[in-house]
């Protein structure tokens, strides 16, 4: 073999080794590129899963659903409207002619409610009240019914029924308590119960009529000087 052939074989071997190294480098780059593509696809899939809408659980609101207003005392936005009507009943031991004017004054003056309708003969008052502190805020509605009756002690009394459709749960009870306190402050203690009637054991026997003495005949004067 000549020197020229040897140099050619060496150059061919070096070129083959260089191609081998380049092929291995390209294969390594290809594997890294595939791994990067696979990782990017997984990231995109995870991002899409997070962004997709999920069915809400019970405490989650649907789109467009509004929360209810807060209860009394939980902020300036007002009080939560009740889903059902609340009522409170009690018997006031005062006659109806005393309860009616006190009830009107209590609702309008003491409570500051607006009386929208009333009828003393029918025994009802309809009123409205603010649910917050804003004068133009939402309002609740209520009613007060009064029925003349007699309490267990026999006194003239009024059966009071207070109902509201909004506001705190204790409002009907508080209205009845306030009216009872106003009546006591203005009228004093309720009248004492009437005296009980004496018990009877049945029909009483008639009083016997006294019998006159027997008749001895016509009266004749005694003769003078004796018999």
C-alpha positions as CSV (number, residue, x, y, z in Angstrom):
1,X,0.0,0.0,0.0
2,X,1.4,3.4,-0.9
3,X,1.5,6.4,1.3
4,X,-1.2,8.0,-0.7
5,X,-3.6,5.1,-0.2
6,X,-2.9,5.1,3.5
7,X,-3.7,8.7,3.8
8,X,-6.9,8.2,1.9
9,X,-7.9,5.3,4.2
10,X,-7.1,7.5,7.3
11,X,-9.2,10.3,5.9
12,X,-12.1,8.0,5.1
13,X,-11.9,6.6,8.7
14,X,-11.9,10.0,10.2
15,X,-14.8,11.1,8.1
16,X,-16.8,8.0,9.1
17,X,-16.1,8.6,12.8
18,X,-17.1,12.2,12.5
19,X,-20.4,11.2,10.8
20,X,-20.9,8.7,13.6
21,X,-20.5,11.4,16.3
22,X,-22.9,13.8,14.4
23,X,-25.5,11.0,14.1
24,X,-25.4,10.3,17.8
25,X,-25.7,14.0,18.6
26,X,-28.7,14.4,16.3
27,X,-30.3,11.3,17.8
28,X,-29.8,12.8,21.3
29,X,-31.3,16.1,20.2
30,X,-34.3,14.2,18.7
31,X,-35.0,12.4,21.9
32,X,-34.8,15.7,23.9
33,X,-37.1,17.4,21.4
34,X,-39.6,14.5,21.7
35,X,-39.5,14.7,25.5
36,X,-40.0,18.5,25.4
37,X,-43.0,18.1,23.1
38,X,-44.5,15.4,25.3
39,X,-44.1,17.6,28.4
40,X,-45.7,20.5,26.6
41,X,-48.7,18.4,25.6
42,X,-49.2,17.3,29.2
43,X,-49.1,20.9,30.4
44,X,-51.6,21.9,27.8
45,X,-53.9,19.0,28.8
46,X,-53.7,19.9,32.5
47,X,-54.3,23.6,31.7
48,X,-57.4,22.7,29.6
49,X,-58.7,20.5,32.4
50,X,-58.4,23.3,34.9
51,X,-60.0,25.8,32.6
52,X,-63.0,23.6,31.7
53,X,-66.3,24.3,33.6
54,X,-67.1,21.9,36.4
55,X,-70.5,21.2,37.9
56,X,-70.8,23.4,41.1
57,X,-71.2,21.8,44.4
58,X,-73.9,22.7,46.9
59,X,-72.3,25.8,48.3
60,X,-71.3,27.2,44.9
61,X,-73.7,29.5,43.1
62,X,-74.6,29.1,39.4
63,X,-73.9,31.9,37.0
64,X,-76.5,34.6,37.4
65,X,-77.7,33.4,40.8
66,X,-77.9,36.0,43.5
67,X,-77.3,35.6,47.2
68,X,-80.0,36.6,49.6
69,X,-79.7,39.8,51.6
70,X,-78.1,39.5,55.0
71,X,-80.0,39.2,58.3
72,X,-80.7,42.1,60.7
73,X,-77.6,43.5,62.2
74,X,-75.2,42.0,59.6
75,X,-74.6,45.2,57.7
76,X,-76.2,48.3,56.1
77,X,-77.5,46.4,53.2
78,X,-80.7,45.4,55.1
79,X,-82.2,42.2,56.4
80,X,-82.9,38.9,54.8
81,X,-86.5,38.5,53.6
82,X,-88.1,35.4,55.2
83,X,-89.1,32.6,52.9
84,X,-92.1,31.9,55.1
85,X,-94.4,34.2,57.2
86,X,-93.6,34.4,60.9
87,X,-96.3,34.8,63.5
88,X,-96.7,35.2,67.2
89,X,-99.9,35.0,69.2
90,X,-100.7,36.0,72.8
91,X,-103.6,37.2,75.0
92,X,-103.5,40.7,76.4
93,X,-105.6,41.0,79.6
94,X,-107.1,44.4,78.6
95,X,-110.4,45.2,76.8
96,X,-110.3,46.0,73.1
97,X,-111.2,49.6,73.6
98,X,-107.9,50.1,75.4
99,X,-105.7,47.8,73.2
100,X,-106.7,49.4,69.8
101,X,-105.5,53.0,70.4
102,X,-102.4,51.7,72.2
103,X,-101.5,49.4,69.2
104,X,-101.8,52.3,66.7
105,X,-99.6,54.6,68.8
106,X,-97.1,51.8,69.4
107,X,-96.6,51.0,65.7
108,X,-96.5,54.6,64.5
109,X,-94.7,56.4,67.4
110,X,-92.7,53.8,69.3
111,X,-91.7,51.7,66.3
112,X,-91.7,54.3,63.6
113,X,-93.6,51.9,61.2
114,X,-95.9,53.1,58.5
115,X,-99.5,52.2,58.9
116,X,-100.9,51.5,55.4
117,X,-104.4,50.3,56.4
118,X,-106.5,49.7,59.5
119,X,-110.0,48.9,60.5
120,X,-111.1,48.9,64.1
121,X,-114.4,47.2,63.5
122,X,-112.7,44.4,61.7
123,X,-109.8,44.4,64.2
124,X,-106.7,44.6,61.9
125,X,-103.7,46.9,61.2
126,X,-101.4,46.6,58.2
127,X,-98.0,48.2,58.4
128,X,-94.6,48.5,56.7
129,X,-91.1,48.8,58.1
130,X,-87.6,49.5,56.7
131,X,-85.2,46.5,56.4
132,X,-82.2,48.7,56.7
133,X,-81.1,52.2,57.6
134,X,-81.5,53.7,54.2
135,X,-84.8,55.6,53.9
136,X,-85.2,54.4,50.3
137,X,-84.2,50.9,51.1
138,X,-86.3,47.7,50.9
139,X,-89.3,47.4,53.2
140,X,-91.0,44.5,54.9
141,X,-94.7,44.1,55.6
142,X,-96.6,43.1,58.7
143,X,-100.1,42.8,60.2
144,X,-101.7,42.9,63.6
145,X,-105.0,41.3,64.3
146,X,-107.1,41.8,67.4
147,X,-110.0,39.6,68.5
148,X,-112.0,40.4,71.6
149,X,-112.1,37.4,74.0
150,X,-112.0,36.5,77.7
151,X,-108.9,35.3,79.4
152,X,-108.8,32.2,81.7
153,X,-109.5,34.5,84.7
154,X,-112.8,35.7,83.2
155,X,-111.5,39.2,82.4
156,X,-112.2,41.0,79.1
157,X,-109.1,40.5,76.9
158,X,-107.8,40.7,73.4
159,X,-106.3,37.8,71.4
160,X,-103.3,39.4,69.5
161,X,-101.8,37.9,66.3
162,X,-98.7,39.6,64.9
163,X,-97.2,38.5,61.6
164,X,-94.4,39.7,59.4
165,X,-93.0,38.5,56.0
166,X,-89.5,39.9,56.4
167,X,-87.0,41.1,59.0
168,X,-85.5,39.1,61.9
169,X,-87.2,36.0,63.2
170,X,-87.9,37.6,66.6
171,X,-89.7,40.6,65.2
172,X,-93.3,39.4,65.7
173,X,-92.5,38.4,69.3
174,X,-90.8,41.7,70.0
175,X,-93.8,43.7,68.7
176,X,-96.2,41.8,70.9
177,X,-93.9,42.3,73.9
178,X,-93.6,46.0,73.2
179,X,-97.4,46.5,73.0
180,X,-97.9,44.6,76.3
181,X,-95.3,46.7,78.0
182,X,-97.0,49.9,76.6
183,X,-100.4,48.8,77.9
184,X,-99.0,48.1,81.3
185,X,-97.2,51.5,81.4
186,X,-100.3,53.5,80.3
187,X,-103.1,51.5,81.9
188,X,-101.4,49.9,84.9
189,X,-102.0,46.4,86.1
190,X,-104.8,44.5,84.4
191,X,-108.2,44.7,86.2
192,X,-108.6,42.0,88.9
193,X,-110.6,39.0,87.8
194,X,-114.3,39.0,88.7
195,X,-115.3,37.4,91.9
196,X,-116.2,33.8,91.5
197,X,-119.9,32.9,91.9
198,X,-120.8,30.6,94.8
199,X,-121.1,27.0,93.7
200,X,-124.5,25.5,93.6
201,X,-125.3,21.8,94.3
202,X,-128.5,21.8,92.2
203,X,-131.9,23.5,92.4
204,X,-132.6,24.9,95.9
205,X,-135.8,23.7,97.7
206,X,-138.5,26.4,98.1
207,X,-138.8,28.0,101.5
208,X,-141.8,26.5,103.3
209,X,-144.8,28.8,104.0
210,X,-145.9,28.9,107.7
211,X,-149.3,27.3,108.3
212,X,-151.9,29.5,110.1
213,X,-153.4,28.1,113.3
214,X,-156.7,26.3,113.1
215,X,-159.9,28.4,113.1
216,X,-161.9,28.2,116.4
217,X,-165.0,29.7,115.0
218,X,-166.4,33.2,115.3
219,X,-165.1,35.2,118.1
220,X,-167.6,36.1,120.8
221,X,-167.0,38.6,123.5
222,X,-166.8,37.3,127.1
223,X,-169.9,38.1,129.2
224,X,-169.5,40.5,132.0
225,X,-169.0,39.2,135.4
226,X,-167.7,35.9,134.1
227,X,-169.5,32.7,133.3
